[in-house]
Amino acid sequence: MSRVITRAAPAKINLYLRITGRRDDGYHLLDSLIAFAGAGDVVTARAAGDLSLTIDGPFAGGLSRDGGNLVLRAAHALRAASGSANGAKLGLTKNLPLSSGIGGGYPDAAAALLALRDLWALDIGDAELAALGLALGADVPVCLAERPARVSGIGDIIEPVPDLPAAWLVLANPGIPVSTPEVFGRRQGPFGDPAPAPNPWTDVEALAETLAASGNDLTDAAVEAAPVIAGMLDEMADLPGALLTRLSGSGATCFSLMRDEPSAQFGVMALAEFHRDWWIKAAPLLPPGPADPALFGWSETTRL
């Protein structure tokens, strides 16, 4: 049996998101506190003569399996940068909804780069890997870092933050894809200033207090694109134990920062009772370091 490298691709959560400017080339400048949740996709890689990709999972439909897929694009970029002729059979288990504001294909691309660097035993450092990732998408470098971080610029400036306290989220998505370019195109109003530098958080209540001072500057534009988001935010804010409720990224996924795990599990049941067509998950905020793929329902027998 050939060696299989498995990497988790956890959901990327914008705990806050400020738009601070716009470059002449049209790219927006941002300031965001990013964390990762214990829900996500899984990428596998094993040696092969050429590069190929198979996709499964509840949200596999609608994803391209050709050169336009970010996992394959990441693989080709890494192979070209390394001067290698190696191949790989790649697998993607797609557990996260598409175009949902929690990373899209960027965590998947990052997981593919990390898996293939390991599989091919490449002497490529983290900085070079991040540069490859940035060419694939602005969020790939922070996904490669695999730790909570403050991100600015177009996503290329990544700064460490104090360790997050133990915390749980309720994540919900109404099953409506939201186009990131459309949301940015709809955004109006002045640009904001970056948030103050965060201080260490003693507990989840302290984290919620910090986050309350900074919202998501894309919320109004996302609600215009998908009006259901407004009702979701109201309903999730009313969940018992919800300390803060917000849109992640450009949406339509919303999250509630919960007081504890029982509150998060109850919140999922309360939402699911009335919204059986929504994607709803309770998930912890992840500590720094690689996530365990088993968190996302993956085991070796799943792929093999």
C-alpha positions in Angstrom: 0.0 0.0 0.0 1.5 3.4 -1.0 2.1 6.1 1.5 -0.8 8.6 2.0 -0.3 12.1 3.3 -3.4 13.5 4.9 -4.0 17.2 5.7 -7.0 18.9 7.2 -8.2 22.1 5.6 -10.2 23.8 8.4 -12.8 26.5 7.8 -11.2 30.0 8.0 -13.3 32.4 10.1 -13.0 36.1 10.0 -13.7 37.1 13.6 -13.7 40.6 12.4 -13.1 42.2 9.0 -12.3 45.8 8.3 -11.8 47.2 4.8 -9.0 49.9 5.1 -8.4 50.9 1.5 -8.1 50.0 -2.1 -5.1 49.7 -4.3 -4.8 51.1 -7.8 -5.1 47.6 -9.2 -8.5 47.2 -7.6 -7.5 44.9 -4.7 -9.0 45.9 -1.4 -6.8 46.3 1.7 -8.1 44.7 4.8 -7.5 44.2 8.5 -8.9 40.9 9.9 -8.5 38.6 12.9 -8.6 35.1 11.4 -9.1 31.9 13.3 -9.8 28.3 12.2 -12.7 26.1 13.2 -13.0 22.4 13.9 -15.0 21.8 10.7 -13.4 21.5 7.3 -12.3 19.6 4.2 -9.6 17.0 3.9 -6.9 16.6 1.3 -4.9 13.5 0.6 -1.9 12.8 -1.6 -0.1 9.7 -2.7 2.7 9.2 -5.2 1.7 8.6 -8.8 3.1 9.1 -12.3 1.1 12.3 -13.0 -1.1 14.7 -11.2 -4.8 13.8 -10.8 -7.7 14.8 -8.5 -10.7 12.9 -7.2 -13.4 14.7 -5.2 -16.0 13.3 -2.8 -18.0 14.6 0.2 -21.3 16.3 0.6 -20.3 19.4 -1.4 -18.4 17.7 -4.2 -21.0 18.5 -6.8 -20.2 21.7 -8.7 -16.5 21.6 -8.2 -14.2 21.3 -11.2 -11.8 18.4 -11.4 -9.7 19.9 -14.1 -6.9 22.5 -14.1 -9.2 25.2 -12.7 -9.5 23.5 -9.3 -7.3 25.3 -6.7 -6.0 21.9 -5.4 -4.6 21.0 -8.8 -3.4 24.5 -9.5 -1.5 24.4 -6.2 0.0 21.0 -7.2 1.2 22.3 -10.6 2.6 25.5 -9.1 4.6 23.6 -6.5 5.9 21.1 -9.1 7.0 23.9 -11.4 8.7 25.9 -8.6 10.6 22.8 -7.4 11.7 21.7 -10.8 10.3 18.3 -10.0 8.8 15.7 -12.3 6.9 14.1 -9.4 3.2 13.2 -9.7 0.5 12.6 -7.1 -3.0 11.2 -6.9 -4.8 13.9 -4.9 -8.1 13.5 -3.1 -10.4 16.2 -1.8 -13.2 15.4 0.6 -15.4 18.5 0.4 -17.3 19.0 3.7 -17.7 22.8 3.6 -20.3 24.6 1.4 -19.1 26.4 -1.6 -18.7 30.2 -1.9 -19.6 30.5 1.7 -17.1 33.0 3.3 -15.1 30.5 5.2 -12.2 30.1 2.9 -13.5 28.5 -0.3 -10.7 26.6 -2.0 -7.9 28.4 -0.2 -7.6 26.1 2.8 -7.8 23.2 0.3 -4.9 24.7 -1.7 -2.9 25.3 1.4 -3.4 21.7 2.5 -2.4 20.4 -0.9 0.9 22.4 -0.8 1.7 21.1 2.6 0.8 17.6 1.8 2.9 17.6 -1.4 5.9 19.2 0.1 5.9 16.3 2.6 5.1 13.6 0.0 7.8 14.8 -2.4 10.3 15.6 0.4 10.9 19.1 -1.1 13.4 21.5 0.3 11.1 24.5 0.1 10.8 26.8 3.1 7.7 28.3 4.6 8.3 31.7 3.0 8.7 30.3 -0.5 5.6 28.2 0.0 3.7 31.3 1.2 4.7 33.2 -1.9 3.4 30.3 -4.1 0.2 30.4 -2.1 -0.3 34.1 -2.5 -0.2 33.7 -6.2 -3.1 31.3 -5.9 -5.2 33.5 -3.6 -4.9 36.1 -0.9 -6.1 33.7 1.9 -3.7 30.9 1.1 -0.7 32.2 3.1 -2.7 32.4 6.4 -4.1 29.0 5.8 -0.5 27.7 5.4 0.4 29.3 8.7 -2.1 27.0 10.5 -2.6 29.4 13.4 -4.8 32.3 14.4 -3.4 35.5 13.0 -4.0 39.1 12.2 -4.0 39.7 8.5 -3.6 42.9 6.6 -2.6 44.2 3.2 -4.3 42.0 0.6 -3.8 39.0 2.9 0.0 38.9 2.5 0.9 40.5 5.8 0.4 38.0 8.6 1.1 38.9 12.2 0.8 36.6 15.3 -1.8 37.2 17.9 -2.1 36.0 21.5 -3.4 32.5 21.8 -7.2 32.4 21.6 -9.1 31.1 24.6 -11.0 27.8 24.4 -14.2 28.7 22.6 -17.0 27.2 20.5 -18.9 28.4 17.5 -22.2 27.7 15.8 -21.7 28.0 12.1 -24.6 28.2 9.7 -25.0 28.6 6.0 -28.3 28.9 4.1 -27.1 27.0 1.1 -26.9 30.1 -1.1 -23.5 30.7 -2.8 -22.4 34.3 -2.5 -19.9 35.7 -4.9 -17.0 37.5 -3.2 -16.4 39.8 -6.2 -20.1 40.8 -6.2 -20.0 41.6 -2.5 -16.9 43.7 -2.8 -18.4 45.4 -5.8 -21.6 46.3 -3.8 -19.7 47.7 -0.8 -20.1 51.4 -0.3 -18.9 53.9 2.2 -15.6 55.1 3.5 -12.7 52.9 4.5 -12.0 52.3 8.1 -8.9 52.3 10.3 -7.2 49.1 11.5 -8.3 47.8 14.9 -6.1 48.3 17.9 -3.6 45.6 18.6 -5.2 42.8 20.6 -4.3 42.1 24.2 -4.2 38.5 25.6 -7.6 37.1 26.2 -8.3 35.5 29.6 -11.5 33.7 28.4 -14.2 33.6 25.7 -16.1 36.6 27.3 -12.9 38.7 27.0 -12.6 37.7 23.3 -16.2 38.6 22.6 -15.7 42.0 24.2 -12.7 42.7 22.0 -14.5 41.5 18.9 -17.6 43.7 19.6 -15.5 46.8 18.8 -14.9 45.6 15.3 -17.5 44.3 12.9 -17.5 43.0 9.3 -17.4 45.8 6.8 -18.9 43.5 4.1 -22.1 42.7 6.0 -24.4 45.3 4.4 -23.1 44.4 0.9 -23.6 40.7 1.6 -27.1 41.2 2.8 -27.9 43.0 -0.4 -26.6 40.0 -2.4 -28.3 37.5 -0.2 -31.1 39.0 2.0 -31.5 35.8 4.0 -28.3 36.7 5.8 -30.1 39.5 7.8 -32.6 37.0 9.3 -29.8 34.5 10.0 -27.9 37.0 12.0 -30.9 38.0 14.0 -31.9 34.4 14.7 -28.4 33.3 15.7 -27.9 36.3 17.9 -30.9 35.1 19.9 -29.5 31.7 20.6 -29.0 31.1 24.4 -25.3 31.5 25.2 -24.4 33.5 22.1 -21.9 36.1 23.0 -21.4 37.6 19.5 -22.9 36.9 16.1 -21.3 37.9 12.8 -20.9 37.2 9.1 -17.7 35.5 8.1 -15.8 36.9 5.1 -18.1 37.8 2.3 -20.8 35.3 3.5 -23.2 33.7 3.5 -21.8 31.7 6.5 -22.6 33.3 9.8 -21.2 32.4 13.2 -22.1 32.8 16.8 -19.4 32.8 19.4 -20.8 30.7 22.2 -20.3 30.6 25.9 -19.4 26.9 26.0 -19.8 23.6 24.1 -23.2 22.7 25.5 -24.5 26.1 24.3 -23.1 25.5 20.9 -24.6 22.0 20.6 -28.0 23.3 21.8 -27.7 26.1 19.3 -27.3 23.7 16.5 -30.4 21.7 17.5 -32.4 24.9 17.9 -31.5 26.1 14.4 -31.9 22.7 12.7 -35.4 22.3 14.1 -36.6 25.1 11.8 -33.9 25.1 9.0 -33.3 21.6 7.9 -32.0 22.9 4.6 -29.2 24.9 6.2 -25.7 23.6 6.8 -25.2 24.0 10.6 -22.2 22.9 12.7 -21.0 23.3 16.2 -17.2 23.6 16.1 -14.4 24.6 18.5 -11.9 27.4 17.7 -8.7 25.5 16.9 -5.4 26.1 18.7 -2.2 26.7 16.6 -0.9 23.9 14.6 -2.2 21.3 12.1 -5.8 20.2 12.6 -6.6 16.5 13.0 -8.4 15.2 9.9 -10.4 12.9 12.2 -12.2 16.0 13.4 -13.8 16.2 10.0 -14.9 12.6 9.8 -11.9 11.3 7.8 -10.2 8.0 8.5 -7.7 6.1 6.3 -10.5 3.7 5.3 -12.6 6.6 4.1 -10.3 7.3 1.2 -8.7 3.9 0.7 
